[in-house]
Amino acid sequence: MKILVTGATGFLGSQLVKALRRDGHTIIILKRSTSDCSRIQDILPDLIPYDTDRGQWEAPFFEQGRIDAIIHTATCYGRNNESNAVMVEANVSFPLKLLDVGMRSGTPVFLNTDTFSSAPVRLSSHLQPYNLTKRQFREWGKCLAETTSLPFINVRLEHMYGPYDSANKFVPSVIKSCLENQPELRLTEGKQTRDFIYVDDVVSAFRVLLAHTAHLPAGFTEYQVGTGSATSIRAFTELAHQMTQSRTVLKFGSIAYKDLEIMHSQADIRLLQALGWNPQVKLEDGLRKVMADFK
């Protein structure tokens, strides 16, 4: 297949394009000319890159022939103080333009990477701009998929983790604190539960969906990607603490819960299981891999 991928220099996208390249697919990536390509440096010569900031985002559809699938993994979290306008452009306007040109060019399927945190009816205030933009594009995809023959596959990820992730995210920051034996780690009470899913299992879910594109239903379909079980933040942190044999003091309850905190999240993976997919990496094994990367 000829597959166009956004966000290929990021945590998920880099692992995804490597796996798809090993599968023998032709991979076209959309990136910025200033993107840090260190995660994909070893396979960059095997990819077909286009720079969106040089006006090349539409060029693949005219220069590369029929594109069999679009996988959108690029996102802007707003963690670097990006303005709301920048987030709307990155998370709504850009993928909507990509979806439009894909429809006009006859691309058979669009796979969108979504997040569990955008699902609640009322969004947590500290993540509201990000989650609002993710929800808005999902609604655009649903609207357009219902009025055309294009299958729009919404891949809703639970709490993904793995090596080479950004150090400021929850899992890497907890492991880093424990490995470095920092004096203390301030946390909420930790009663929130999350469905921790290792990045390799997420990649395998995308591969399964691609393998079934010819048989996926038209219109909008959502696949939830997780292990199907939830672990409390407290249990997760205590496990990481025990596995690292850390001397860091875990100060549960020293941070208040966020406004409208999501207290429980767990994937319903039955649709993916019906396609033959199941998660393979247990939490302890995944944590060992992340710890080995830090060491």
N, C-alpha and C positions, 0 to 999 in steps of 0.2 A: 504493500500500500504506500501511497504518497501522503504523508501526514504533516500538517502544519501545526507547530507548537508555539504557544506564547509562554513567557516565563521560563525558558529553557536554562537560564543561568541561575535560577533560584534553587531552593532546597528540593522541592518536589520535582520541578521541571527537569533539573539536571539528571536526577536518577531515572526519570521517565524516558528521556531521549536516549540515554545509554542503553536501557533495556530494549527500547523499540529498534534501535540501530542493530543490536545483537540479534533481534528477530528478523533482520533483513529488510526492514522498511526504509524507504527514502524519507529523510527527515528535513523539513524546512523549518527554520526558526525565525521568529521576529524578536528583535532585541533593540537596545539603544546602542549607538556607537560608543558610548561611555560605559557600557555594562561591564561588570567584573565577570570575566569568563573563566575564572580559575577552576570552578567546579567541572567544567566541560572541556578544559584545555586539551585533554588527551584525545578527544574525539572531534574537536572542532573542524579539522580538515575533512571529516566525513559528513559534515552537515552543510546545508545550504542556507547561509545566513542573510537576512535583510535587516537594515537599520530603520526603525520606525521614525527616528528623529531626523532622518534624511529624506523623509517622504516616500519610503519604499514599502510601506505596510501593505499596499494594494498590488504591488508589482508581481508577487509570486503567482497570482491568479491569471496573469497575462503571460508570464514567462515560463512557467513550469508545467503547463498543461493542466489536466483535471486533477484536482486535489481530492483525495478520498475521505479525509476526515480533518476536522479542526479540533485541537485540544487546547482549551484556554486555561492556563494555570497562573498567568501573571496576575498580580494583585498589589494594591497599595494599602498598607495597614494604617498609615498615618502616624507611625511610631517616630518618624523624623520630623515632626511638626509640619507635615505637608498641609496646605490649605484644603478646605472643603472642595474648592473648585478643582484642585489637582486630583483629589480622590475621586470626584465624579468623572473626570476625564479618563482616569486610569481604569476605574472599575465599572463604569457604565458606558460612557461615550465611545471609548476605544473598542471594547468587545462588541458593542452594538454595530459599529461600522464594519467590523470584521464579520459579524453574523450576516449583515446585509449583503456584503460582497460575496460571501460564501453562498448565500441563497441565489443570487443572480448568476453565479458561476456554476451552479449545479452540484455543489459539494453535498454529498449524501447525508452527512451527520455532523452535528456540533456537540462536543462534550465540554460542559462547563464545570469548573471546579468551584464548589460552594462550601460553606462552613456551617457546622451545627449551631454556631452562635447567632446566626441570622434568622433562625427559625422561630423563636418565641414571638408572640403577638406584641408584647412590650419589650423593647430592646434596652439592655443595660446602658446606662448613660455614658460610662467610660469607653464603650466601644460603639456607641450609637452611630457616628458618621460612617465608620467602616461597614458595619452590619447593614445599615440602611442602603448603602450603595450596592452591596452584594444582593440584597433583597430586590432592589429596583431592577438590576439586570436579569435576575431570575424571572421576574414578572414579565419583562420584555421578551425573554426567551419563550415563556409560556404563551404569551399573546401571539407571537409570530408563528410558533409551532402549530397553534390551533387553527391558523388561517392559511397555512401552506402545507406542503407535504414533507417538510424538513423535520426529521427526528431531532429534538433538542433533549440531550441527556444531561440531567443535572446530577452531578456527582457530589453528594453532600458528605464531606469528611468530618469525622469525629476528631479527637485530639491526636493529631499525627506527631510522631517524634522519630528521631534517628540521628546518625552521625552527620556532621557537616551542616547542622541547622544553625540558625542565628543564635548567638550566645545569650541574647536578652530574652529569649522565650522561656517559658516556665520549666520545662524538663531540663534543658541544658543549664539553666541558672541554678537549679537545685543540685544537680550532679556536680557542677563546678564548685559550689559552696562546700559541699561535703568532701570532695576530693582535696580541696585546699585547706580543709579543717578551719574554715573561718569561725571566729568566736561564736557567732550566733546566726541563725536564719529566722527572720521574722515572717510569720505566716498568719493566715486566718485560722479559725478553728479547724478548717479542713474537712468539713462535713459535705462539701460539694462532691459529687461523683462525676467522673469523666470516663469515657470509653477510649483508652489509650491504644492507638493503632500504629504499628511500626511501618515506616515508609515503604519497605519492600512489599508489604502486603497491600498498600495503597496502589503501588505500581502494578502489581499483579491484577488488581481489580480493573484498572484501566485496560490492561492487555486482554482480559476476558471480555470486556465490553466491546473492544475493537474487533475481537474475533467473532462477535455475534452481531455486528452492525447490520448485516443483510437481513437479520431476522428480528431486529428490535422494532417495536411498534412505532408508527408515525405519531407525530404530536409530541407532547411533553411527558417525559418519564423521569422520576427521581430514584436514584439508587443511593442508599445510605451505606457508607463505608466505615466500618468499625469492627471490633471483635464480637460485638453482640453482648458484651458484659461490661459492667461499670465498676470502677475502683475509686474509693474516696481519695481526695487530695491528701488527707492525713495518712492513709495506708500507703499510698504511693511514696510519699516523702519518707516515711519510716522505712520502707523497703530499700529505697536508694541509700538512706543513711546506714542501714545495716549492711548492705552489700559493699559499701565503700569503707566500712569499719571506721566511720568518721567520728571525730571528737566534737564536731559542731553541735551546739545546743540548739535544739528545735524549739522555737518559742511560738507554739500554737496559741492563737487567740490574741496575739499582739497587734494584729492588723484587722480592722473591721471589714466585714463583707462589703462588696461594692453594691451600689444601688441597683436593684433588680438583678442581682446575681443569679445565674443559672445554677440551680442546686442539684439538678440531675440531668444527665445526658447519656443516652445509650442508643446505639444504632439498631435498627431493624434490618437485618441482613438477609432476610428470606428471599428477596428478589434476586440478589446476587448469588445466593446459594442455588437457586433454581437454574442458574447458568453454569453451575459447576465450581463456583469460587468458594473458598473458605480461608480464613486467616491462618497463617502457619507459625508466626513468631509469637511465643509466649512473652509476657511482660518481663520476666526475669532475664530471658535470653536477649531481648531487645536492649534492656538496660546495660547488660554486659558489653554489648557492641558499642553503645554510646560511650561507656566508661573507657573502653579500649581506645577509642578515638581521642578522648581527652588526654589519656596518658601518652 
